[in-house]
Amino acid sequence: MTAPDQATAHAVATFVAHAGSHLPIPEYDGLVSTLAYPYSPPETDRGPLYRFTLHHVVTGVGPTELFRTTTEEL
């Protein structure tokens, strides 16, 4: 999902950061949270975003068959 402009993106990010930090945790009473942000403020304007979508489906292969894998003994 993308916003039509930077101001909207910033407003949504600010709201989500604030609301997310006050969501209740079922195991605790009250508004206790273990959410921490590495930066203050937690939302930072990063400029334009380009959407990239890849619609390929691969079936019948193992999890390592699509990538070159090298094993080295140390």
CHARMM-style PDB file with segment names, atoms N, HN, CA, C and O in Angstrom:
ATOM      1  N   MET     1       0.846  -1.168   0.000  1.00  0.00      PROA
ATOM      2  CA  MET     1       0.000   0.000   0.000  1.00  0.00      PROA
ATOM      3  C   MET     1       0.895   1.235   0.000  1.00  0.00      PROA
ATOM      4  O   MET     1       1.878   1.297   0.739  1.00  0.00      PROA
ATOM      5  N   THR     2       0.558   2.195  -0.812  1.00  0.00      PROA
ATOM      6  HN  THR     2      -0.240   2.145  -1.412  1.00  0.00      PROA
ATOM      7  CA  THR     2       1.294   3.449  -0.847  1.00  0.00      PROA
ATOM      8  C   THR     2       0.317   4.606  -0.690  1.00  0.00      PROA
ATOM      9  O   THR     2      -0.880   4.468  -0.944  1.00  0.00      PROA
ATOM     10  N   ALA     3       0.848   5.740  -0.270  1.00  0.00      PROA
ATOM     11  HN  ALA     3       1.820   5.852  -0.064  1.00  0.00      PROA
ATOM     12  CA  ALA     3       0.025   6.934  -0.097  1.00  0.00      PROA
ATOM     13  C   ALA     3       0.139   7.807  -1.342  1.00  0.00      PROA
ATOM     14  O   ALA     3       1.133   7.732  -2.065  1.00  0.00      PROA
ATOM     15  N   PRO     4      -0.869   8.632  -1.593  1.00  0.00      PROA
ATOM     16  CA  PRO     4      -0.826   9.490  -2.773  1.00  0.00      PROA
ATOM     17  C   PRO     4       0.198  10.618  -2.666  1.00  0.00      PROA
ATOM     18  O   PRO     4       0.606  11.178  -3.684  1.00  0.00      PROA
ATOM     19  N   ASP     5       0.622  10.962  -1.433  1.00  0.00      PROA
ATOM     20  HN  ASP     5       0.290  10.508  -0.606  1.00  0.00      PROA
ATOM     21  CA  ASP     5       1.602  12.031  -1.268  1.00  0.00      PROA
ATOM     22  C   ASP     5       2.349  11.842   0.052  1.00  0.00      PROA
ATOM     23  O   ASP     5       1.940  11.049   0.901  1.00  0.00      PROA
ATOM     24  N   GLN     6       3.443  12.575   0.213  1.00  0.00      PROA
ATOM     25  HN  GLN     6       3.776  13.219  -0.476  1.00  0.00      PROA
ATOM     26  CA  GLN     6       4.297  12.434   1.398  1.00  0.00      PROA
ATOM     27  C   GLN     6       3.577  12.825   2.683  1.00  0.00      PROA
ATOM     28  O   GLN     6       3.781  12.196   3.722  1.00  0.00      PROA
ATOM     29  N   ALA     7       2.738  13.857   2.625  1.00  0.00      PROA
ATOM     30  HN  ALA     7       2.572  14.368   1.782  1.00  0.00      PROA
ATOM     31  CA  ALA     7       2.024  14.302   3.827  1.00  0.00      PROA
ATOM     32  C   ALA     7       1.091  13.212   4.348  1.00  0.00      PROA
ATOM     33  O   ALA     7       1.013  12.985   5.555  1.00  0.00      PROA
ATOM     34  N   THR     8       0.390  12.544   3.452  1.00  0.00      PROA
ATOM     35  HN  THR     8       0.454  12.728   2.471  1.00  0.00      PROA
ATOM     36  CA  THR     8      -0.510  11.460   3.859  1.00  0.00      PROA
ATOM     37  C   THR     8       0.289  10.290   4.416  1.00  0.00      PROA
ATOM     38  O   THR     8      -0.081   9.717   5.440  1.00  0.00      PROA
ATOM     39  N   ALA     9       1.382   9.934   3.746  1.00  0.00      PROA
ATOM     40  HN  ALA     9       1.682  10.400   2.914  1.00  0.00      PROA
ATOM     41  CA  ALA     9       2.231   8.832   4.220  1.00  0.00      PROA
ATOM     42  C   ALA     9       2.747   9.126   5.627  1.00  0.00      PROA
ATOM     43  O   ALA     9       2.751   8.242   6.485  1.00  0.00      PROA
ATOM     44  N   HSD    10       3.178  10.351   5.865  1.00  0.00      PROA
ATOM     45  HN  HSD    10       3.175  11.069   5.168  1.00  0.00      PROA
ATOM     46  CA  HSD    10       3.687  10.730   7.179  1.00  0.00      PROA
ATOM     47  C   HSD    10       2.584  10.669   8.239  1.00  0.00      PROA
ATOM     48  O   HSD    10       2.809  10.183   9.347  1.00  0.00      PROA
ATOM     49  N   ALA    11       1.404  11.161   7.897  1.00  0.00      PROA
ATOM     50  HN  ALA    11       1.221  11.556   6.997  1.00  0.00      PROA
ATOM     51  CA  ALA    11       0.283  11.132   8.847  1.00  0.00      PROA
ATOM     52  C   ALA    11      -0.102   9.701   9.209  1.00  0.00      PROA
ATOM     53  O   ALA    11      -0.366   9.407  10.375  1.00  0.00      PROA
ATOM     54  N   VAL    12      -0.137   8.815   8.227  1.00  0.00      PROA
ATOM     55  HN  VAL    12       0.077   9.054   7.280  1.00  0.00      PROA
ATOM     56  CA  VAL    12      -0.475   7.411   8.486  1.00  0.00      PROA
ATOM     57  C   VAL    12       0.605   6.762   9.342  1.00  0.00      PROA
ATOM     58  O   VAL    12       0.293   6.059  10.303  1.00  0.00      PROA
ATOM     59  N   ALA    13       1.873   6.991   9.006  1.00  0.00      PROA
ATOM     60  HN  ALA    13       2.127   7.562   8.226  1.00  0.00      PROA
ATOM     61  CA  ALA    13       2.970   6.400   9.778  1.00  0.00      PROA
ATOM     62  C   ALA    13       2.956   6.892  11.226  1.00  0.00      PROA
ATOM     63  O   ALA    13       3.196   6.112  12.148  1.00  0.00      PROA
ATOM     64  N   THR    14       2.681   8.166  11.427  1.00  0.00      PROA
ATOM     65  HN  THR    14       2.486   8.800  10.679  1.00  0.00      PROA
ATOM     66  CA  THR    14       2.611   8.717  12.778  1.00  0.00      PROA
ATOM     67  C   THR    14       1.480   8.068  13.570  1.00  0.00      PROA
ATOM     68  O   THR    14       1.660   7.696  14.729  1.00  0.00      PROA
ATOM     69  N   PHE    15       0.321   7.935  12.944  1.00  0.00      PROA
ATOM     70  HN  PHE    15       0.174   8.237  12.002  1.00  0.00      PROA
ATOM     71  CA  PHE    15      -0.820   7.325  13.625  1.00  0.00      PROA
ATOM     72  C   PHE    15      -0.538   5.870  13.973  1.00  0.00      PROA
ATOM     73  O   PHE    15      -0.797   5.439  15.097  1.00  0.00      PROA
ATOM     74  N   VAL    16      -0.009   5.109  13.019  1.00  0.00      PROA
ATOM     75  HN  VAL    16       0.202   5.459  12.106  1.00  0.00      PROA
ATOM     76  CA  VAL    16       0.251   3.680  13.243  1.00  0.00      PROA
ATOM     77  C   VAL    16       1.300   3.489  14.342  1.00  0.00      PROA
ATOM     78  O   VAL    16       1.151   2.608  15.189  1.00  0.00      PROA
ATOM     79  N   ALA    17       2.345   4.296  14.337  1.00  0.00      PROA
ATOM     80  HN  ALA    17       2.466   5.012  13.649  1.00  0.00      PROA
ATOM     81  CA  ALA    17       3.371   4.190  15.375  1.00  0.00      PROA
ATOM     82  C   ALA    17       2.780   4.458  16.748  1.00  0.00      PROA
ATOM     83  O   ALA    17       3.062   3.729  17.700  1.00  0.00      PROA
ATOM     84  N   HSD    18       1.966   5.492  16.859  1.00  0.00      PROA
ATOM     85  HN  HSD    18       1.737   6.084  16.086  1.00  0.00      PROA
ATOM     86  CA  HSD    18       1.365   5.831  18.149  1.00  0.00      PROA
ATOM     87  C   HSD    18       0.338   4.780  18.580  1.00  0.00      PROA
ATOM     88  O   HSD    18       0.367   4.311  19.717  1.00  0.00      PROA
ATOM     89  N   ALA    19      -0.559   4.416  17.678  1.00  0.00      PROA
ATOM     90  HN  ALA    19      -0.583   4.797  16.754  1.00  0.00      PROA
ATOM     91  CA  ALA    19      -1.600   3.435  18.026  1.00  0.00      PROA
ATOM     92  C   ALA    19      -0.980   2.074  18.332  1.00  0.00      PROA
ATOM     93  O   ALA    19      -1.411   1.392  19.262  1.00  0.00      PROA
ATOM     94  N   GLY    20       0.022   1.679  17.562  1.00  0.00      PROA
ATOM     95  HN  GLY    20       0.372   2.233  16.807  1.00  0.00      PROA
ATOM     96  CA  GLY    20       0.662   0.384  17.779  1.00  0.00      PROA
ATOM     97  C   GLY    20       1.358   0.287  19.113  1.00  0.00      PROA
ATOM     98  O   GLY    20       1.429  -0.794  19.697  1.00  0.00      PROA
ATOM     99  N   SER    21       1.873   1.397  19.607  1.00  0.00      PROA
ATOM    100  HN  SER    21       1.815   2.276  19.133  1.00  0.00      PROA
ATOM    101  CA  SER    21       2.572   1.362  20.891  1.00  0.00      PROA
ATOM    102  C   SER    21       1.614   1.286  22.076  1.00  0.00      PROA
ATOM    103  O   SER    21       2.051   1.098  23.211  1.00  0.00      PROA
ATOM    104  N   HSD    22       0.325   1.428  21.828  1.00  0.00      PROA
ATOM    105  HN  HSD    22      -0.030   1.581  20.906  1.00  0.00      PROA
ATOM    106  CA  HSD    22      -0.657   1.378  22.911  1.00  0.00      PROA
ATOM    107  C   HSD    22      -1.632   0.213  22.790  1.00  0.00      PROA
ATOM    108  O   HSD    22      -2.646   0.178  23.486  1.00  0.00      PROA
ATOM    109  N   LEU    23      -1.333  -0.735  21.915  1.00  0.00      PROA
ATOM    110  HN  LEU    23      -0.509  -0.706  21.349  1.00  0.00      PROA
ATOM    111  CA  LEU    23      -2.212  -1.902  21.803  1.00  0.00      PROA
ATOM    112  C   LEU    23      -2.063  -2.782  23.034  1.00  0.00      PROA
ATOM    113  O   LEU    23      -0.949  -2.976  23.519  1.00  0.00      PROA
ATOM    114  N   PRO    24      -3.154  -3.314  23.542  1.00  0.00      PROA
ATOM    115  CA  PRO    24      -3.054  -4.156  24.734  1.00  0.00      PROA
ATOM    116  C   PRO    24      -2.409  -5.507  24.412  1.00  0.00      PROA
ATOM    117  O   PRO    24      -2.538  -6.023  23.302  1.00  0.00      PROA
ATOM    118  N   ILE    25      -1.723  -6.058  25.393  1.00  0.00      PROA
ATOM    119  HN  ILE    25      -1.618  -5.639  26.294  1.00  0.00      PROA
ATOM    120  CA  ILE    25      -1.146  -7.395  25.291  1.00  0.00      PROA
ATOM    121  C   ILE    25      -2.022  -8.307  26.129  1.00  0.00      PROA
ATOM    122  O   ILE    25      -2.212  -8.043  27.316  1.00  0.00      PROA
ATOM    123  N   PRO    26      -2.568  -9.381  25.547  1.00  0.00      PROA
ATOM    124  CA  PRO    26      -3.524 -10.224  26.276  1.00  0.00      PROA
ATOM    125  C   PRO    26      -2.990 -10.769  27.604  1.00  0.00      PROA
ATOM    126  O   PRO    26      -3.768 -10.959  28.539  1.00  0.00      PROA
ATOM    127  N   GLU    27      -1.699 -11.020  27.706  1.00  0.00      PROA
ATOM    128  HN  GLU    27      -1.067 -10.866  26.946  1.00  0.00      PROA
ATOM    129  CA  GLU    27      -1.144 -11.609  28.930  1.00  0.00      PROA
ATOM    130  C   GLU    27      -1.018 -10.609  30.080  1.00  0.00      PROA
ATOM    131  O   GLU    27      -0.782 -11.013  31.219  1.00  0.00      PROA
ATOM    132  N   TYR    28      -1.171  -9.313  29.803  1.00  0.00      PROA
ATOM    133  HN  TYR    28      -1.362  -8.985  28.878  1.00  0.00      PROA
ATOM    134  CA  TYR    28      -0.988  -8.279  30.815  1.00  0.00      PROA
ATOM    135  C   TYR    28      -2.272  -7.489  31.012  1.00  0.00      PROA
ATOM    136  O   TYR    28      -3.123  -7.431  30.125  1.00  0.00      PROA
ATOM    137  N   ASP    29      -2.398  -6.887  32.179  1.00  0.00      PROA
ATOM    138  HN  ASP    29      -1.707  -6.935  32.900  1.00  0.00      PROA
ATOM    139  CA  ASP    29      -3.511  -5.981  32.443  1.00  0.00      PROA
ATOM    140  C   ASP    29      -3.066  -4.562  32.128  1.00  0.00      PROA
ATOM    141  O   ASP    29      -1.919  -4.196  32.383  1.00  0.00      PROA
ATOM    142  N   GLY    30      -3.951  -3.779  31.585  1.00  0.00      PROA
ATOM    143  HN  GLY    30      -4.883  -4.076  31.378  1.00  0.00      PROA
ATOM    144  CA  GLY    30      -3.633  -2.392  31.289  1.00  0.00      PROA
ATOM    145  C   GLY    30      -2.946  -2.240  29.948  1.00  0.00      PROA
ATOM    146  O   GLY    30      -3.013  -3.134  29.104  1.00  0.00      PROA
ATOM    147  N   LEU    31      -2.286  -1.111  29.750  1.00  0.00      PROA
ATOM    148  HN  LEU    31      -2.232  -0.385  30.435  1.00  0.00      PROA
ATOM    149  CA  LEU    31      -1.640  -0.808  28.485  1.00  0.00      PROA
ATOM    150  C   LEU    31      -0.128  -1.010  28.579  1.00  0.00      PROA
ATOM    151  O   LEU    31       0.645  -0.078  28.357  1.00  0.00      PROA
ATOM    152  N   VAL    32       0.279  -2.216  28.906  1.00  0.00      PROA
ATOM    153  HN  VAL    32      -0.349  -2.973  29.086  1.00  0.00      PROA
ATOM    154  CA  VAL    32       1.698  -2.542  28.989  1.00  0.00      PROA
ATOM    155  C   VAL    32       2.155  -2.950  27.604  1.00  0.00      PROA
ATOM    156  O   VAL    32       1.475  -3.723  26.928  1.00  0.00      PROA
ATOM    157  N   SER    33       3.283  -2.447  27.178  1.00  0.00      PROA
ATOM    158  HN  SER    33       3.835  -1.819  27.727  1.00  0.00      PROA
ATOM    159  CA  SER    33       3.778  -2.770  25.846  1.00  0.00      PROA
ATOM    160  C   SER    33       5.267  -3.063  25.901  1.00  0.00      PROA
ATOM    161  O   SER    33       5.984  -2.511  26.736  1.00  0.00      PROA
ATOM    162  N   THR    34       5.729  -3.928  25.013  1.00  0.00      PROA
ATOM    163  HN  THR    34       5.146  -4.376  24.335  1.00  0.00      PROA
ATOM    164  CA  THR    34       7.156  -4.215  24.917  1.00  0.00      PROA
ATOM    165  C   THR    34       7.721  -3.649  23.620  1.00  0.00      PROA
ATOM    166  O   THR    34       8.783  -4.077  23.169  1.00  0.00      PROA
ATOM    167  N   LEU    35       7.027  -2.704  23.025  1.00  0.00      PROA
ATOM    168  HN  LEU    35       6.164  -2.357  23.391  1.00  0.00      PROA
ATOM    169  CA  LEU    35       7.438  -2.105  21.768  1.00  0.00      PROA
ATOM    170  C   LEU    35       8.465  -1.006  22.032  1.00  0.00      PROA
ATOM    171  O   LEU    35       8.263  -0.141  22.884  1.00  0.00      PROA
ATOM    172  N   ALA    36       9.565  -1.056  21.289  1.00  0.00      PROA
ATOM    173  HN  ALA    36       9.729  -1.759  20.597  1.00  0.00      PROA
ATOM    174  CA  ALA    36      10.591  -0.021  21.410  1.00  0.00      PROA
ATOM    175  C   ALA    36      10.978   0.446  20.018  1.00  0.00      PROA
ATOM    176  O   ALA    36      11.000  -0.351  19.080  1.00  0.00      PROA
ATOM    177  N   TYR    37      11.279   1.702  19.879  1.00  0.00      PROA
ATOM    178  HN  TYR    37      11.261   2.349  20.641  1.00  0.00      PROA
ATOM    179  CA  TYR    37      11.696   2.269  18.600  1.00  0.00      PROA
ATOM    180  C   TYR    37      13.186   2.605  18.662  1.00  0.00      PROA
ATOM    181  O   TYR    37      13.642   3.183  19.648  1.00  0.00      PROA
ATOM    182  N   PRO    38      13.945   2.254  17.632  1.00  0.00      PROA
ATOM    183  CA  PRO    38      15.372   2.590  17.656  1.00  0.00      PROA
ATOM    184  C   PRO    38      15.643   4.064  17.354  1.00  0.00      PROA
ATOM    185  O   PRO    38      16.753   4.547  17.580  1.00  0.00      PROA
ATOM    186  N   TYR    39      14.639   4.780  16.847  1.00  0.00      PROA
ATOM    187  HN  TYR    39      13.738   4.388  16.664  1.00  0.00      PROA
ATOM    188  CA  TYR    39      14.811   6.186  16.488  1.00  0.00      PROA
ATOM    189  C   TYR    39      13.683   7.011  17.083  1.00  0.00      PROA
ATOM    190  O   TYR    39      12.608   6.489  17.378  1.00  0.00      PROA
ATOM    191  N   SER    40      13.930   8.276  17.255  1.00  0.00      PROA
ATOM    192  HN  SER    40      14.804   8.700  17.016  1.00  0.00      PROA
ATOM    193  CA  SER    40      12.901   9.174  17.733  1.00  0.00      PROA
ATOM    194  C   SER    40      12.908  10.423  16.860  1.00  0.00      PROA
ATOM    195  O   SER    40      13.925  11.112  16.787  1.00  0.00      PROA
ATOM    196  N   PRO    41      11.822  10.720  16.213  1.00  0.00      PROA
ATOM    197  CA  PRO    41      10.528  10.031  16.180  1.00  0.00      PROA
ATOM    198  C   PRO    41      10.626   8.732  15.369  1.00  0.00      PROA
ATOM    199  O   PRO    41      11.526   8.587  14.542  1.00  0.00      PROA
ATOM    200  N   PRO    42       9.707   7.792  15.603  1.00  0.00      PROA
ATOM    201  CA  PRO    42       9.786   6.499  14.927  1.00  0.00      PROA
ATOM    202  C   PRO    42       9.473   6.548  13.429  1.00  0.00      PROA
ATOM    203  O   PRO    42       9.839   5.629  12.696  1.00  0.00      PROA
ATOM    204  N   GLU    43       8.813   7.591  12.970  1.00  0.00      PROA
ATOM    205  HN  GLU    43       8.516   8.338  13.565  1.00  0.00      PROA
ATOM    206  CA  GLU    43       8.519   7.694  11.537  1.00  0.00      PROA
ATOM    207  C   GLU    43       9.484   8.684  10.902  1.00  0.00      PROA
ATOM    208  O   GLU    43       9.735   9.758  11.450  1.00  0.00      PROA
ATOM    209  N   THR    44      10.021   8.319   9.749  1.00  0.00      PROA
ATOM    210  HN  THR    44       9.817   7.447   9.304  1.00  0.00      PROA
ATOM    211  CA  THR    44      10.981   9.144   9.038  1.00  0.00      PROA
ATOM    212  C   THR    44      10.579   9.219   7.579  1.00  0.00      PROA
ATOM    213  O   THR    44      10.328   8.187   6.956  1.00  0.00      PROA
ATOM    214  N   ASP    45      10.513  10.404   7.029  1.00  0.00      PROA
ATOM    215  HN  ASP    45      10.717  11.242   7.535  1.00  0.00      PROA
ATOM    216  CA  ASP    45      10.177  10.553   5.617  1.00  0.00      PROA
ATOM    217  C   ASP    45      11.353  10.072   4.775  1.00  0.00      PROA
ATOM    218  O   ASP    45      12.476  10.553   4.932  1.00  0.00      PROA
ATOM    219  N   ARG    46      11.091   9.123   3.883  1.00  0.00      PROA
ATOM    220  HN  ARG    46      10.179   8.732   3.756  1.00  0.00      PROA
ATOM    221  CA  ARG    46      12.149   8.518   3.069  1.00  0.00      PROA
ATOM    222  C   ARG    46      12.048   8.872   1.598  1.00  0.00      PROA
ATOM    223  O   ARG    46      12.902   8.459   0.813  1.00  0.00      PROA
ATOM    224  N   GLY    47      11.034   9.621   1.200  1.00  0.00      PROA
ATOM    225  HN  GLY    47      10.340   9.956   1.837  1.00  0.00      PROA
ATOM    226  CA  GLY    47      10.899   9.992  -0.199  1.00  0.00      PROA
ATOM    227  C   GLY    47      10.059   8.991  -0.973  1.00  0.00      PROA
ATOM    228  O   GLY    47       9.372   8.161  -0.377  1.00  0.00      PROA
ATOM    229  N   PRO    48      10.110   9.064  -2.308  1.00  0.00      PROA
ATOM    230  CA  PRO    48       9.256   8.218  -3.148  1.00  0.00      PROA
ATOM    231  C   PRO    48       9.555   6.730  -2.978  1.00  0.00      PROA
ATOM    232  O   PRO    48      10.684   6.330  -2.695  1.00  0.00      PROA
ATOM    233  N   LEU    49       8.536   5.946  -3.154  1.00  0.00      PROA
ATOM    234  HN  LEU    49       7.619   6.271  -3.384  1.00  0.00      PROA
ATOM    235  CA  LEU    49       8.649   4.499  -3.091  1.00  0.00      PROA
ATOM    236  C   LEU    49       8.216   3.932  -4.419  1.00  0.00      PROA
ATOM    237  O   LEU    49       7.203   4.347  -4.980  1.00  0.00      PROA
ATOM    238  N   TYR    50       8.970   2.996  -4.916  1.00  0.00      PROA
ATOM    239  HN  TYR    50       9.793   2.658  -4.459  1.00  0.00      PROA
ATOM    240  CA  TYR    50       8.622   2.368  -6.176  1.00  0.00      PROA
ATOM    241  C   TYR    50       8.150   0.958  -5.890  1.00  0.00      PROA
ATOM    242  O   TYR    50       8.844   0.191  -5.222  1.00  0.00      PROA
ATOM    243  N   ARG    51       6.986   0.614  -6.386  1.00  0.00      PROA
ATOM    244  HN  ARG    51       6.423   1.237  -6.929  1.00  0.00      PROA
ATOM    245  CA  ARG    51       6.400  -0.693  -6.140  1.00  0.00      PROA
ATOM    246  C   ARG    51       6.949  -1.694  -7.148  1.00  0.00      PROA
ATOM    247  O   ARG    51       6.939  -1.445  -8.353  1.00  0.00      PROA
ATOM    248  N   PHE    52       7.424  -2.813  -6.650  1.00  0.00      PROA
ATOM    249  HN  PHE    52       7.433  -3.015  -5.671  1.00  0.00      PROA
ATOM    250  CA  PHE    52       7.910  -3.899  -7.489  1.00  0.00      PROA
ATOM    251  C   PHE    52       7.123  -5.139  -7.114  1.00  0.00      PROA
ATOM    252  O   PHE    52       7.087  -5.526  -5.946  1.00  0.00      PROA
ATOM    253  N   THR    53       6.500  -5.757  -8.084  1.00  0.00      PROA
ATOM    254  HN  THR    53       6.529  -5.443  -9.033  1.00  0.00      PROA
ATOM    255  CA  THR    53       5.712  -6.950  -7.837  1.00  0.00      PROA
ATOM    256  C   THR    53       6.173  -8.045  -8.780  1.00  0.00      PROA
ATOM    257  O   THR    53       6.321  -7.820  -9.981  1.00  0.00      PROA
ATOM    258  N   LEU    54       6.399  -9.223  -8.237  1.00  0.00      PROA
ATOM    259  HN  LEU    54       6.279  -9.406  -7.261  1.00  0.00      PROA
ATOM    260  CA  LEU    54       6.817 -10.362  -9.034  1.00  0.00      PROA
ATOM    261  C   LEU    54       5.736 -11.428  -8.909  1.00  0.00      PROA
ATOM    262  O   LEU    54       5.455 -11.909  -7.811  1.00  0.00      PROA
ATOM    263  N   HSD    55       5.141 -11.788 -10.018  1.00  0.00      PROA
ATOM    264  HN  HSD    55       5.370 -11.397 -10.910  1.00  0.00      PROA
ATOM    265  CA  HSD    55       4.071 -12.781 -10.011  1.00  0.00      PROA
ATOM    266  C   HSD    55       4.564 -14.064 -10.675  1.00  0.00      PROA
ATOM    267  O   HSD    55       4.208 -14.350 -11.819  1.00  0.00      PROA
ATOM    268  N   HSD    56       5.364 -14.819  -9.976  1.00  0.00      PROA
ATOM    269  HN  HSD    56       5.653 -14.587  -9.047  1.00  0.00      PROA
ATOM    270  CA  HSD    56       5.822 -16.114 -10.462  1.00  0.00      PROA
ATOM    271  C   HSD    56       5.485 -17.151  -9.406  1.00  0.00      PROA
ATOM    272  O   HSD    56       5.625 -16.898  -8.209  1.00  0.00      PROA
ATOM    273  N   VAL    57       5.046 -18.301  -9.846  1.00  0.00      PROA
ATOM    274  HN  VAL    57       4.932 -18.506 -10.818  1.00  0.00      PROA
ATOM    275  CA  VAL    57       4.752 -19.391  -8.936  1.00  0.00      PROA
ATOM    276  C   VAL    57       5.668 -20.549  -9.302  1.00  0.00      PROA
ATOM    277  O   VAL    57       5.740 -20.948 -10.465  1.00  0.00      PROA
ATOM    278  N   VAL    58       6.361 -21.082  -8.316  1.00  0.00      PROA
ATOM    279  HN  VAL    58       6.302 -20.757  -7.372  1.00  0.00      PROA
ATOM    280  CA  VAL    58       7.254 -22.211  -8.531  1.00  0.00      PROA
ATOM    281  C   VAL    58       6.753 -23.350  -7.661  1.00  0.00      PROA
ATOM    282  O   VAL    58       6.575 -23.189  -6.454  1.00  0.00      PROA
ATOM    283  N   THR    59       6.528 -24.493  -8.276  1.00  0.00      PROA
ATOM    284  HN  THR    59       6.672 -24.624  -9.257  1.00  0.00      PROA
ATOM    285  CA  THR    59       6.057 -25.645  -7.518  1.00  0.00      PROA
ATOM    286  C   THR    59       6.970 -26.836  -7.775  1.00  0.00      PROA
ATOM    287  O   THR    59       7.666 -26.897  -8.788  1.00  0.00      PROA
ATOM    288  N   GLY    60       6.953 -27.772  -6.847  1.00  0.00      PROA
ATOM    289  HN  GLY    60       6.388 -27.722  -6.024  1.00  0.00      PROA
ATOM    290  CA  GLY    60       7.654 -29.031  -7.035  1.00  0.00      PROA
ATOM    291  C   GLY    60       9.158 -28.976  -6.871  1.00  0.00      PROA
ATOM    292  O   GLY    60       9.859 -29.863  -7.356  1.00  0.00      PROA
ATOM    293  N   VAL    61       9.673 -27.956  -6.199  1.00  0.00      PROA
ATOM    294  HN  VAL    61       9.104 -27.234  -5.805  1.00  0.00      PROA
ATOM    295  CA  VAL    61      11.113 -27.878  -5.967  1.00  0.00      PROA
ATOM    296  C   VAL    61      11.380 -27.760  -4.474  1.00  0.00      PROA
ATOM    297  O   VAL    61      10.521 -27.317  -3.712  1.00  0.00      PROA
ATOM    298  N   GLY    62      12.573 -28.160  -4.068  1.00  0.00      PROA
ATOM    299  HN  GLY    62      13.270 -28.521  -4.688  1.00  0.00      PROA
ATOM    300  CA  GLY    62      12.964 -28.039  -2.671  1.00  0.00      PROA
ATOM    301  C   GLY    62      13.344 -26.615  -2.334  1.00  0.00      PROA
ATOM    302  O   GLY    62      13.517 -25.795  -3.236  1.00  0.00      PROA
ATOM    303  N   PRO    63      13.476 -26.303  -1.058  1.00  0.00      PROA
ATOM    304  CA  PRO    63      13.740 -24.930  -0.640  1.00  0.00      PROA
ATOM    305  C   PRO    63      15.097 -24.389  -1.087  1.00  0.00      PROA
ATOM    306  O   PRO    63      15.276 -23.171  -1.119  1.00  0.00      PROA
ATOM    307  N   THR    64      16.065 -25.251  -1.436  1.00  0.00      PROA
ATOM    308  HN  THR    64      15.920 -26.240  -1.411  1.00  0.00      PROA
ATOM    309  CA  THR    64      17.382 -24.763  -1.850  1.00  0.00      PROA
ATOM    310  C   THR    64      17.634 -24.937  -3.344  1.00  0.00      PROA
ATOM    311  O   THR    64      18.710 -24.575  -3.819  1.00  0.00      PROA
ATOM    312  N   GLU    65      16.703 -25.467  -4.084  1.00  0.00      PROA
ATOM    313  HN  GLU    65      15.828 -25.761  -3.698  1.00  0.00      PROA
ATOM    314  CA  GLU    65      16.914 -25.728  -5.508  1.00  0.00      PROA
ATOM    315  C   GLU    65      16.914 -24.459  -6.365  1.00  0.00      PROA
ATOM    316  O   GLU    65      17.454 -24.479  -7.471  1.00  0.00      PROA
ATOM    317  N   LEU    66      16.341 -23.386  -5.902  1.00  0.00      PROA
ATOM    318  HN  LEU    66      15.902 -23.370  -5.004  1.00  0.00      PROA
ATOM    319  CA  LEU    66      16.258 -22.166  -6.695  1.00  0.00      PROA
ATOM    320  C   LEU    66      17.493 -21.277  -6.550  1.00  0.00      PROA
ATOM    321  O   LEU    66      17.620 -20.278  -7.257  1.00  0.00      PROA
ATOM    322  N   PHE    67      18.405 -21.633  -5.638  1.00  0.00      PROA
ATOM    323  HN  PHE    67      18.302 -22.445  -5.064  1.00  0.00      PROA
ATOM    324  CA  PHE    67      19.554 -20.779  -5.349  1.00  0.00      PROA
ATOM    325  C   PHE    67      20.838 -21.597  -5.389  1.00  0.00      PROA
ATOM    326  O   PHE    67      20.848 -22.763  -4.995  1.00  0.00      PROA
ATOM    327  N   ARG    68      21.914 -20.989  -5.861  1.00  0.00      PROA
ATOM    328  HN  ARG    68      21.906 -20.042  -6.181  1.00  0.00      PROA
ATOM    329  CA  ARG    68      23.216 -21.645  -5.806  1.00  0.00      PROA
ATOM    330  C   ARG    68      23.612 -21.769  -4.342  1.00  0.00      PROA
ATOM    331  O   ARG    68      23.554 -20.792  -3.596  1.00  0.00      PROA
ATOM    332  N   THR    69      24.010 -22.957  -3.931  1.00  0.00      PROA
ATOM    333  HN  THR    69      24.057 -23.751  -4.537  1.00  0.00      PROA
ATOM    334  CA  THR    69      24.375 -23.191  -2.547  1.00  0.00      PROA
ATOM    335  C   THR    69      25.777 -23.793  -2.508  1.00  0.00      PROA
ATOM    336  O   THR    69      26.073 -24.755  -3.217  1.00  0.00      PROA
ATOM    337  N   THR    70      26.623 -23.218  -1.678  1.00  0.00      PROA
ATOM    338  HN  THR    70      26.382 -22.437  -1.102  1.00  0.00      PROA
ATOM    339  CA  THR    70      27.977 -23.727  -1.491  1.00  0.00      PROA
ATOM    340  C   THR    70      28.172 -24.031  -0.024  1.00  0.00      PROA
ATOM    341  O   THR    70      27.866 -23.206   0.837  1.00  0.00      PROA
ATOM    342  N   THR    71      28.679 -25.211   0.259  1.00  0.00      PROA
ATOM    343  HN  THR    71      28.927 -25.881  -0.440  1.00  0.00      PROA
ATOM    344  CA  THR    71      28.962 -25.596   1.637  1.00  0.00      PROA
ATOM    345  C   THR    71      30.461 -25.698   1.807  1.00  0.00      PROA
ATOM    346  O   THR    71      31.133 -26.366   1.021  1.00  0.00      PROA
ATOM    347  N   GLU    72      30.990 -25.047   2.820  1.00  0.00      PROA
ATOM    348  HN  GLU    72      30.444 -24.504   3.458  1.00  0.00      PROA
ATOM    349  CA  GLU    72      32.416 -25.104   3.104  1.00  0.00      PROA
ATOM    350  C   GLU    72      32.622 -25.621   4.509  1.00  0.00      PROA
ATOM    351  O   GLU    72      31.935 -25.207   5.443  1.00  0.00      PROA
ATOM    352  N   GLU    73      33.562 -26.520   4.654  1.00  0.00      PROA
ATOM    353  HN  GLU    73      34.121 -26.856   3.895  1.00  0.00      PROA
ATOM    354  CA  GLU    73      33.888 -27.040   5.983  1.00  0.00      PROA
ATOM    355  C   GLU    73      34.989 -26.171   6.576  1.00  0.00      PROA
ATOM    356  O   GLU    73      36.023 -25.958   5.943  1.00  0.00      PROA
ATOM    357  N   LEU    74      34.775 -25.680   7.761  1.00  0.00      PROA
ATOM    358  HN  LEU    74      33.935 -25.853   8.275  1.00  0.00      PROA
ATOM    359  CA  LEU    74      35.748 -24.815   8.431  1.00  0.00      PROA
ATOM    360  C   LEU    74      36.485 -25.555   9.505  1.00  0.00      PROA
ATOM    361  OT1 LEU    74      37.344 -24.979  10.173  1.00  0.00      PROA
TER     362      LEU     74
END
